[in-house]
Amino acid sequence: MKNIYNNILQSISKGERLLAVLIDPDKMKLEGLSNFIVKVNKSIATHIFVGGSTVEEFATEKLVSELKIHTKLPIIIFPGDVSQITDQADGLLFLSLISGRNPDYLIGKQVASVSKLRDTDLEIIPTGYLLIENGKETAVQRVTNTEPLLIEHFQEIIDTSKAGELLGMKLIYLEAGSGALQPIPSDIINKVKNEIRIPLIVGGGIKTKKQLREVYESGADLVVIGTAFEDDETFFKELKKL
Ligand code: 1GP
């Protein structure tokens, strides 16, 4: 039996900080993967997320199968689309884009994925996903055709997160968007953290150790970083001691 979610809860109760390295199958070349994963294994990363807004069919499955050979870290699908779901992974963030009002991303894609999930061994983790504005248009916004929540509408962000929890979601994910100019502001993270009783994931635009530290100190339980590792693998070294 997989225990990803319970392990997350346990780590949080011990005050541990969790870090997911996000690998986009469209950007990661299979030839470079083993080299990259050695660095992930030696780093402070606790999880690997695999996903992207637009990914070529079967690229996720190939990547995950290869990853499995090289790492013992839990591999969790963070899907941009139903086609990215593969039971080669350990878990799946079963996302609902609750910041938006596009029924396809609130429930449509989820219904469409059931035939793939019915007999799967994946640990399925219902996750409320909130896109927060960061000053530029993001791929999530473009692909899902939804508007992000505005930073100044912080009460709406808090209430949306709480609504996700009340609907039974097990995680809340605050997303600034891959390559965001700035991470989610600290006061937003802090306010959401104080409102919800489930683990909080924060990602998008975290490129320095200082930003990572701030995001944790503001209340993030699990942080997701993709671009900073893609752009500069020495970032792994920099993060050795947090
Ligand atoms: C995107 O939150 C993740 O979905 C990670 O963003 O690529 O900016 O680290 P970055």
Boltz pocket constraint, residues with backbone or C-beta under 6 A from the ligand:
constraints:
  - pocket:
      binder: B
      contacts: [[A, 22], [A, 174], [A, 175], [A, 176], [A, 177], [A, 178], [A, 179], [A, 180], [A, 202], [A, 203], [A, 204], [A, 205], [A, 206], [A, 224], [A, 225], [A, 226], [A, 227], [A, 228]]
      max_distance: 6.0
